[in-house]
Amino acid sequence: MHSLFVLLLRHLQKKRFGCIIPSGKNWGEYMSFVKRLRNLTLKKVLRKAKRFLKKNVVMFVALIAAVVTCFFVPPDREYIEYFDTKTLSCLFITLAVVCALRNIKFFTILARKLVLLTGTLRTLFLMLVCITFLGSMLIANDMALITFLPLSYFALSVTRKEKYMAYLFILQNISANLGGMLTPFGNPQNLYLYSCYNIPTNEFCSIMLKPFLLAIALLCICCLFVKNEKLTITEKFPEKLSIKRTVLYLLLFAVSLLVVFRIVPVIVGIVLITTVLIIVDREALLMVDYPLLLTFVFFFVFAGNLSRIDAVREFFCVLLSWDTLIVSVLSCQFISNVPTAILLSQFTTDYQSLLVGVNIGGTGTLIASLASLITFSEFKVLYPGHSKKYLLMFTVINFAFLIIMTVCSKLFFV
């Protein structure tokens, strides 16, 4: 019995550590084991660090940029004025509630039921693009993609239409980037500019309505290029919603929207939502995209410091006086739309052009929007071996959208 126990223990040790813990008093074996264990632990830590770095490249770039500017503008009391705490607070509570809804699979179940209503491939495309489009208006563009891209993969897989995967993912990516433009909470840059310039809600929606309608028209036209083939989706979904939690989380979501629209005080929203989630779903608080919040913090420092450097301030003021829309669109292609919104807001009062520019500027290059990086990452995981095809198609379609949206905005919207 003792021998059996020892054998079982050694098997578990090998499975856990990749090697057997030496028995007896052999010091050489023991030191060899410690060395192997240390190497295994170090490799595991390095792998996790590498994954974290790849997943949060923008955050680390923002950190480096903030640190570099600190050498030109040493930390002082004015740093406190850099941070837009309302934007950070609204973003936190919105992300927390969305994570709670995702945990009960609210969005997935709702979307799947809608997909089952489709009968053709073209209708399926329209449905999935519309779901992502509308989802980005309510739960922000990155959350909409994380929620609905796996659904698209599932829908095309069960109907054996995987060859359309890249095209569908790209259209969903564009719909997430452009669908969120209509509402202040549709994407992080909107939330920031809405708070930074204290834009009235009605004015905000009226500024973005025309580009929003143009985006809908262009996405619908793109869906018409898909063949109108008949589909049969026979897969059943055993998941059921928890009615009590669904009602509770939707009420919390309503509270977060009231906070965004300045009806409920920020402190009330934070205390209420955080307290409820600590009691009901602590995991949702752990799932919040804290690297995104830190990205904002670092860019607040970076933009704030740049605004205090005379040469930089004069350069951007001259540049933006030429054309705020074009400058913001071009800036998005190189440093992404959220950093562009934070940076350029320090040098212009033309928030209409800046607002339109950082939204349509999310199309174009792969780094123009964090949402585009999310889509590409999901595509590589769900449909490996087709990255080159995806990138080529992504570049062509996105720049077509960028050119059309920019020209129309310049001529008719701004």
C-alpha positions as CSV (number, residue, x, y, z in Angstrom):
1,M,0.0,0.0,0.0
2,H,2.9,2.4,0.9
3,S,4.6,1.6,-2.4
4,L,1.4,2.3,-4.4
5,F,1.1,5.7,-2.6
6,V,4.7,6.6,-3.4
7,L,4.2,5.7,-7.1
8,L,1.0,7.8,-7.2
9,L,2.7,10.8,-5.5
10,R,5.7,10.6,-7.9
11,H,3.3,10.5,-10.9
12,L,1.5,13.7,-9.7
13,Q,4.9,15.4,-9.1
14,K,6.0,14.6,-12.6
15,K,2.7,15.8,-14.1
16,R,2.8,19.0,-12.0
17,F,6.5,20.0,-12.3
18,G,7.7,18.1,-15.3
19,C,10.2,16.1,-13.2
20,I,10.1,13.9,-10.1
21,I,11.1,15.4,-6.7
22,P,14.2,13.4,-5.7
23,S,13.9,11.2,-2.6
24,G,16.7,10.3,-0.2
25,K,19.7,12.4,0.7
26,N,21.3,12.8,-2.7
27,W,22.2,16.5,-2.7
28,G,23.2,16.5,-6.3
29,E,19.8,15.2,-7.4
30,Y,18.1,17.8,-5.2
31,M,20.1,20.7,-6.6
32,S,19.4,19.4,-10.1
33,F,15.7,19.3,-9.4
34,V,15.7,22.9,-7.9
35,K,17.4,24.1,-11.1
36,R,14.9,22.4,-13.4
37,L,12.0,23.8,-11.3
38,R,13.5,27.3,-11.4
39,N,13.9,27.1,-15.2
40,L,10.3,25.9,-15.6
41,T,9.0,28.7,-13.4
42,L,11.1,31.3,-15.2
43,K,9.9,30.0,-18.6
44,K,6.3,30.1,-17.5
45,V,6.7,33.7,-16.2
46,L,8.4,34.8,-19.4
47,R,5.7,33.2,-21.6
48,K,2.9,35.0,-19.6
49,A,4.9,38.3,-19.8
50,K,5.3,37.9,-23.5
51,R,1.5,37.2,-24.0
52,F,0.6,40.2,-21.8
53,L,3.0,42.4,-23.8
54,K,1.6,41.3,-27.2
55,K,-1.9,41.8,-26.0
56,N,-1.3,45.3,-24.5
57,V,1.2,46.8,-26.9
58,V,-0.6,50.2,-27.0
59,M,-0.5,50.4,-23.2
60,F,3.2,49.9,-23.1
61,V,3.8,52.4,-25.9
62,A,1.7,54.9,-24.0
63,L,3.8,54.2,-20.8
64,I,7.0,54.8,-22.7
65,A,5.7,58.0,-24.3
66,A,4.6,59.2,-20.8
67,V,7.9,58.5,-19.2
68,V,9.9,60.2,-22.0
69,T,7.8,63.4,-21.8
70,C,8.4,63.4,-18.0
71,F,12.0,64.3,-18.7
72,F,10.9,67.4,-20.5
73,V,8.2,68.3,-18.0
74,P,9.1,67.0,-14.5
75,P,6.2,65.8,-12.3
76,D,4.5,68.6,-10.4
77,R,1.1,69.6,-9.0
78,E,-0.3,70.4,-12.5
79,Y,-0.1,66.6,-13.3
80,I,-3.3,66.2,-11.3
81,E,-5.2,68.3,-13.8
82,Y,-4.2,66.0,-16.6
83,F,-6.6,63.2,-15.6
84,D,-10.2,63.2,-16.7
85,T,-11.6,61.2,-13.8
86,K,-15.1,61.3,-15.1
87,T,-14.1,59.6,-18.4
88,L,-12.1,56.9,-16.5
89,S,-15.0,56.3,-14.1
90,C,-17.7,56.1,-16.8
91,L,-15.5,53.7,-18.8
92,F,-14.9,51.5,-15.7
93,I,-18.5,51.1,-14.7
94,T,-19.7,50.5,-18.3
95,L,-17.0,47.8,-18.8
96,A,-17.8,46.2,-15.5
97,V,-21.6,45.9,-16.3
98,V,-20.9,44.6,-19.8
99,C,-18.5,42.0,-18.4
100,A,-21.3,40.9,-16.0
101,L,-23.8,40.6,-18.9
102,R,-21.2,38.6,-20.8
103,N,-20.8,36.2,-17.9
104,I,-24.4,35.2,-18.1
105,K,-24.0,35.0,-22.0
106,F,-26.7,37.6,-22.5
107,F,-25.3,39.0,-25.7
108,T,-24.4,35.6,-27.2
109,I,-27.8,34.1,-26.5
110,L,-29.6,37.1,-27.9
111,A,-27.4,37.2,-31.0
112,R,-27.8,33.5,-31.6
113,K,-31.6,33.7,-31.5
114,L,-31.4,36.5,-34.1
115,V,-29.1,34.5,-36.3
116,L,-31.5,31.6,-36.3
117,L,-34.0,33.9,-38.0
118,T,-31.8,34.2,-41.2
119,G,-32.4,32.0,-44.2
120,T,-29.7,33.0,-46.6
121,L,-25.9,33.8,-46.5
122,R,-26.5,37.5,-47.4
123,T,-29.2,37.8,-44.7
124,L,-26.8,36.2,-42.3
125,F,-24.1,38.7,-43.1
126,L,-26.5,41.6,-42.8
127,M,-27.7,40.3,-39.4
128,L,-24.2,39.8,-38.0
129,V,-23.0,43.1,-39.2
130,C,-26.1,44.8,-37.8
131,I,-25.7,43.0,-34.5
132,T,-22.1,44.2,-34.2
133,F,-23.1,47.7,-35.4
134,L,-25.9,48.1,-32.8
135,G,-23.8,46.3,-30.1
136,S,-21.0,48.9,-30.4
137,M,-23.5,51.6,-29.8
138,L,-24.5,50.1,-26.5
139,I,-21.5,48.1,-25.1
140,A,-18.6,49.9,-26.9
141,N,-16.8,48.7,-30.0
142,D,-14.2,46.4,-28.4
143,M,-16.7,44.6,-26.3
144,A,-19.0,44.2,-29.3
145,L,-16.3,42.5,-31.2
146,I,-15.2,40.2,-28.4
147,T,-18.8,39.2,-28.0
148,F,-19.9,38.7,-31.6
149,L,-16.9,37.6,-33.5
150,P,-17.0,34.1,-32.1
151,L,-20.7,34.0,-33.0
152,S,-19.8,34.7,-36.6
153,Y,-17.2,32.0,-36.6
154,F,-19.8,29.6,-35.2
155,A,-22.4,30.6,-37.8
156,L,-20.1,30.2,-40.8
157,S,-18.7,27.0,-39.4
158,V,-22.0,25.2,-39.0
159,T,-23.1,26.3,-42.4
160,R,-19.7,25.4,-43.9
161,K,-19.1,28.8,-45.3
162,E,-15.7,29.4,-43.7
163,K,-14.3,30.9,-47.0
164,Y,-16.2,34.1,-46.1
165,M,-14.7,34.4,-42.7
166,A,-12.2,37.1,-43.5
167,Y,-14.7,39.3,-45.3
168,L,-17.3,39.0,-42.5
169,F,-14.7,39.7,-39.8
170,I,-13.6,42.8,-41.6
171,L,-17.1,44.1,-42.1
172,Q,-17.8,43.5,-38.4
173,N,-14.6,45.3,-37.5
174,I,-15.7,48.4,-39.6
175,S,-19.2,48.2,-38.2
176,A,-17.9,48.2,-34.6
177,N,-15.6,51.2,-35.3
178,L,-18.2,53.2,-37.1
179,G,-21.3,52.0,-35.3
180,G,-20.1,53.3,-32.0
181,M,-19.8,56.8,-33.4
182,L,-23.4,57.9,-32.7
183,T,-23.4,57.6,-28.9
184,P,-21.0,59.1,-26.3
185,F,-20.4,55.7,-24.8
186,G,-20.0,53.9,-28.2
187,N,-16.2,54.0,-28.0
188,P,-13.6,55.3,-25.6
189,Q,-12.6,58.4,-27.7
190,N,-16.2,59.5,-27.8
191,L,-16.6,59.2,-24.1
192,Y,-13.4,61.2,-23.5
193,L,-14.3,64.0,-26.0
194,Y,-17.9,64.1,-24.7
195,S,-16.6,64.7,-21.2
196,C,-13.6,66.9,-22.2
197,Y,-15.6,69.5,-24.2
198,N,-18.8,69.0,-22.2
199,I,-20.7,68.5,-25.4
200,P,-24.5,68.5,-25.1
201,T,-26.0,65.1,-25.9
202,N,-28.3,66.4,-28.6
203,E,-25.5,68.2,-30.3
204,F,-23.2,65.2,-30.1
205,C,-25.7,63.0,-31.8
206,S,-26.5,65.6,-34.5
207,I,-22.8,65.9,-35.3
208,M,-22.4,62.2,-35.8
209,L,-25.7,61.4,-37.4
210,K,-24.7,62.0,-41.0
211,P,-21.4,60.0,-40.9
212,F,-23.3,57.3,-39.0
213,L,-26.0,57.0,-41.8
214,L,-23.3,56.9,-44.5
215,A,-21.5,54.1,-42.6
216,I,-24.8,52.1,-42.5
217,A,-25.3,52.6,-46.3
218,L,-21.7,51.5,-47.1
219,L,-21.9,48.4,-44.9
220,C,-25.2,47.4,-46.5
221,I,-23.7,47.8,-50.0
222,C,-20.8,45.6,-49.0
223,C,-23.2,42.9,-47.8
224,L,-24.9,42.9,-51.2
225,F,-21.7,41.5,-52.7
226,V,-22.3,38.3,-50.8
227,K,-24.1,35.5,-52.7
228,N,-27.7,35.0,-51.7
229,E,-27.2,31.3,-51.0
230,K,-29.7,29.4,-48.8
231,L,-28.6,28.3,-45.4
232,T,-29.7,25.7,-42.8
233,I,-28.6,26.1,-39.2
234,T,-29.6,23.1,-37.2
235,E,-27.3,23.6,-34.2
236,K,-29.2,23.8,-30.9
237,F,-28.2,26.1,-28.0
238,P,-28.7,24.7,-24.5
239,E,-27.9,27.9,-22.7
240,K,-30.6,29.7,-20.8
241,L,-30.6,33.1,-19.3
242,S,-30.9,33.7,-15.6
243,I,-33.9,36.0,-15.4
244,K,-33.0,37.5,-12.0
245,R,-29.4,38.3,-13.0
246,T,-30.5,39.6,-16.4
247,V,-32.9,42.1,-14.9
248,L,-30.4,43.1,-12.3
249,Y,-27.5,43.7,-14.8
250,L,-29.8,45.5,-17.2
251,L,-30.8,47.9,-14.4
252,L,-27.1,48.4,-13.6
253,F,-26.4,49.1,-17.3
254,A,-29.2,51.7,-17.2
255,V,-27.5,53.3,-14.2
256,S,-24.2,53.4,-16.1
257,L,-25.9,55.1,-19.0
258,L,-27.5,57.7,-16.7
259,V,-24.0,58.4,-15.3
260,V,-22.6,58.9,-18.9
261,F,-25.5,61.3,-19.7
262,R,-24.8,63.3,-16.5
263,I,-28.2,62.5,-14.9
264,V,-26.8,60.4,-12.0
265,P,-23.6,61.6,-10.2
266,V,-20.5,59.6,-11.0
267,I,-19.8,58.7,-7.4
268,V,-23.3,57.3,-7.0
269,G,-22.8,55.1,-10.1
270,I,-19.4,53.8,-9.0
271,V,-20.4,53.0,-5.4
272,L,-23.7,51.3,-6.5
273,I,-22.4,49.3,-9.4
274,T,-19.2,48.2,-7.7
275,T,-21.0,47.2,-4.5
276,V,-23.6,45.1,-6.3
277,L,-21.0,43.4,-8.4
278,I,-18.8,42.6,-5.4
279,I,-21.8,40.8,-3.9
280,V,-23.2,39.2,-7.0
281,D,-20.4,38.7,-9.6
282,R,-16.8,39.6,-8.5
283,E,-15.4,38.0,-11.6
284,A,-16.9,40.8,-13.7
285,L,-14.8,43.3,-11.8
286,L,-11.7,41.2,-12.4
287,M,-12.5,40.9,-16.1
288,V,-12.6,44.7,-16.7
289,D,-10.0,45.8,-19.3
290,Y,-7.7,47.6,-16.8
291,P,-4.9,47.9,-19.4
292,L,-7.3,50.1,-21.4
293,L,-7.9,52.3,-18.4
294,L,-4.1,52.5,-17.8
295,T,-3.6,53.3,-21.5
296,F,-5.9,56.4,-20.9
297,V,-3.9,57.3,-17.8
298,F,-0.6,57.2,-19.6
299,F,-1.8,59.1,-22.6
300,F,-3.3,61.8,-20.3
301,V,0.2,62.3,-18.9
302,F,1.8,62.2,-22.4
303,A,-0.8,64.7,-23.9
304,G,-0.7,66.9,-20.8
305,N,3.1,67.2,-20.9
306,L,3.2,67.9,-24.6
307,S,0.7,70.7,-24.2
308,R,3.1,72.4,-21.8
309,I,6.1,72.3,-24.2
310,D,6.0,75.6,-26.2
311,A,7.4,74.3,-29.4
312,V,5.0,71.3,-29.5
313,R,2.0,73.5,-28.7
314,E,2.8,76.0,-31.4
315,F,3.4,73.2,-34.0
316,F,0.0,71.5,-33.3
317,C,-1.9,74.7,-33.1
318,V,-0.6,75.7,-36.6
319,L,-1.3,72.2,-37.9
320,L,-4.9,72.0,-36.5
321,S,-5.7,75.5,-37.7
322,W,-5.0,74.2,-41.2
323,D,-7.5,71.4,-41.1
324,T,-8.6,69.6,-37.8
325,L,-10.5,66.8,-39.7
326,I,-7.7,65.8,-42.0
327,V,-5.0,66.0,-39.3
328,S,-7.0,63.9,-36.9
329,V,-7.7,61.3,-39.5
330,L,-4.0,61.1,-40.5
331,S,-2.9,61.0,-36.9
332,C,-5.2,58.0,-36.2
333,Q,-3.4,56.0,-38.9
334,F,-0.1,56.2,-36.9
335,I,-1.0,56.4,-33.2
336,S,-4.6,55.1,-33.1
337,N,-7.8,57.0,-32.5
338,V,-7.9,57.1,-28.7
339,P,-4.4,58.6,-28.3
340,T,-5.2,61.1,-31.1
341,A,-8.4,62.2,-29.4
342,I,-6.5,62.8,-26.1
343,L,-3.5,64.5,-27.7
344,L,-5.3,66.8,-30.2
345,S,-7.9,67.9,-27.7
346,Q,-5.2,69.8,-26.0
347,F,-4.7,72.1,-29.0
348,T,-8.1,72.8,-30.6
349,T,-11.6,74.0,-29.7
350,D,-13.0,72.6,-33.0
351,Y,-14.5,69.5,-31.3
352,Q,-16.9,68.9,-34.2
353,S,-14.1,68.1,-36.7
354,L,-12.1,66.3,-34.1
355,L,-15.0,64.1,-33.1
356,V,-15.7,63.1,-36.7
357,G,-12.0,62.7,-37.5
358,V,-11.2,60.3,-34.7
359,N,-14.2,58.2,-35.5
360,I,-13.8,57.7,-39.2
361,G,-10.0,57.6,-38.7
362,G,-10.5,54.3,-37.0
363,T,-10.7,52.8,-40.4
364,G,-7.5,52.5,-42.5
365,T,-4.4,50.9,-41.0
366,L,-4.5,48.0,-38.6
367,I,-3.3,50.2,-35.8
368,A,-5.8,53.0,-36.4
369,S,-8.1,51.4,-33.8
370,L,-7.7,49.1,-30.9
371,A,-10.8,47.3,-32.2
372,S,-9.0,46.4,-35.4
373,L,-6.2,44.7,-33.5
374,I,-8.8,42.8,-31.5
375,T,-10.4,41.5,-34.7
376,F,-7.1,40.5,-36.2
377,S,-6.1,38.6,-33.1
378,E,-9.5,36.8,-32.9
379,F,-9.2,35.9,-36.6
380,K,-5.7,34.4,-36.2
381,V,-6.9,32.3,-33.2
382,L,-10.2,31.1,-34.8
383,Y,-9.1,30.7,-38.4
384,P,-5.3,30.2,-38.4
385,G,-3.2,30.1,-41.6
386,H,-5.1,32.8,-43.5
387,S,-3.5,36.0,-42.0
388,K,-2.0,37.3,-45.3
389,K,-5.3,37.0,-47.1
390,Y,-7.0,38.8,-44.2
391,L,-4.5,41.7,-44.1
392,L,-4.7,42.3,-47.8
393,M,-8.5,42.3,-47.8
394,F,-8.5,44.4,-44.6
395,T,-6.2,47.1,-46.1
396,V,-8.2,47.4,-49.4
397,I,-11.7,47.6,-47.8
398,N,-10.7,49.8,-44.8
399,F,-8.9,52.4,-47.0
400,A,-11.9,52.4,-49.3
401,F,-14.1,53.3,-46.3
402,L,-11.6,55.8,-45.0
403,I,-11.4,57.7,-48.3
404,I,-15.1,57.8,-48.9
405,M,-15.9,58.7,-45.3
406,T,-13.3,61.4,-45.2
407,V,-14.2,63.0,-48.5
408,C,-17.9,63.0,-47.7
409,S,-17.3,64.4,-44.2
410,K,-15.1,67.2,-45.6
411,L,-17.6,68.1,-48.3
412,F,-20.9,67.7,-46.5
413,F,-20.7,66.9,-42.8
414,V,-18.1,69.3,-41.2
